[in-house]
Amino acid sequence: MSDRQKILLSIVILVLFSLLLFIMFSDNGLADLFKLKSDKDRLLQENTRLKRGNLIMYRTIERLKNDPEYIESIARKELGMIRKGEIILKPKPSGD
């Protein structure tokens, strides 16, 4: 191999190595690609979680619109409401 070929080969290797470094560490290089993939995966998981939450809320809204027994149970549990004529029995606190 002549000196000229060695120099040309060295230049080609240097250019390829520089190009590889540029691809890996530039603003839109491989590091950013991996970060974007990680962000995408995280957002997809968050989206799935939010869809489940929306479905639960939708079902709750439908029950509140259409299910009188559900409305009554919520009124009893959360608001402490009672039916007409019902008596609430509260045990005395023990005075020991």
C-alpha positions as CSV (number, residue, x, y, z in Angstrom):
1,M,0.0,0.0,0.0
2,S,1.5,3.3,-1.0
3,D,1.8,6.3,1.2
4,R,-0.9,8.1,-0.8
5,Q,-3.4,5.2,-0.2
6,K,-2.6,5.2,3.5
7,I,-3.2,8.9,3.8
8,L,-6.5,8.5,1.8
9,L,-7.6,5.6,4.0
10,S,-6.8,7.6,7.2
11,I,-8.8,10.5,5.9
12,V,-11.8,8.3,5.1
13,I,-11.6,6.6,8.5
14,L,-11.4,10.0,10.2
15,V,-14.3,11.3,8.3
16,L,-16.4,8.3,9.0
17,F,-15.5,8.4,12.7
18,S,-16.4,12.1,12.8
19,L,-19.7,11.4,11.1
20,L,-20.4,8.7,13.6
21,L,-19.7,11.0,16.5
22,F,-21.9,13.7,14.9
23,I,-24.8,11.3,14.4
24,M,-24.6,10.0,18.0
25,F,-24.1,13.3,19.9
26,S,-25.7,16.0,17.7
27,D,-29.0,17.8,18.6
28,N,-31.1,15.2,16.9
29,G,-28.7,12.3,17.3
30,L,-29.1,8.8,18.9
31,A,-29.1,10.2,22.4
32,D,-32.2,12.3,21.6
33,L,-33.7,9.3,19.7
34,F,-33.5,7.2,22.9
35,K,-34.9,10.0,25.0
36,L,-37.8,10.5,22.7
37,K,-38.6,6.8,22.6
38,S,-38.6,6.8,26.4
39,D,-40.8,9.8,26.5
40,K,-43.2,8.2,24.0
41,D,-43.4,5.0,26.1
42,R,-44.1,7.1,29.2
43,L,-46.8,9.1,27.5
44,L,-48.5,5.9,26.1
45,Q,-48.7,4.5,29.6
46,E,-50.1,7.8,30.9
47,N,-52.6,7.8,28.1
48,T,-53.7,4.3,29.0
49,R,-54.1,5.3,32.6
50,L,-56.2,8.3,31.7
51,K,-58.4,6.3,29.4
52,R,-59.1,3.9,32.2
53,G,-59.9,6.9,34.5
54,N,-62.2,8.4,31.9
55,L,-64.1,5.1,31.5
56,I,-64.6,4.9,35.2
57,M,-65.9,8.4,35.3
58,Y,-68.2,7.8,32.3
59,R,-69.7,4.8,34.0
60,T,-70.2,6.7,37.2
61,I,-71.9,9.6,35.3
62,E,-74.2,7.1,33.5
63,R,-75.2,5.5,36.8
64,L,-75.9,8.9,38.4
65,K,-78.1,9.7,35.4
66,N,-80.0,6.4,35.2
67,D,-79.7,4.5,38.5
68,P,-81.9,5.8,41.4
69,E,-80.5,3.1,43.8
70,Y,-77.0,4.3,43.1
71,I,-78.0,7.9,43.7
72,E,-79.6,6.8,47.0
73,S,-76.5,4.9,48.1
74,I,-74.3,7.9,47.4
75,A,-76.7,10.2,49.2
76,R,-76.7,7.9,52.2
77,K,-72.9,7.3,52.3
78,E,-71.6,10.8,51.4
79,L,-74.3,13.1,52.6
80,G,-75.7,11.1,55.6
81,M,-79.2,11.3,54.3
82,I,-82.0,9.0,55.5
83,R,-85.4,8.0,54.2
84,K,-88.5,9.5,55.6
85,G,-89.5,7.6,58.7
86,E,-86.1,5.9,59.3
87,I,-84.5,6.1,62.7
88,I,-80.8,6.3,63.2
89,L,-79.4,4.4,66.1
90,K,-76.1,5.7,67.5
91,P,-74.4,3.6,70.1
92,K,-73.3,5.5,73.3
93,P,-69.6,5.9,73.6
94,S,-68.2,3.8,76.3
95,G,-67.4,5.9,79.3
96,D,-64.8,3.6,80.7
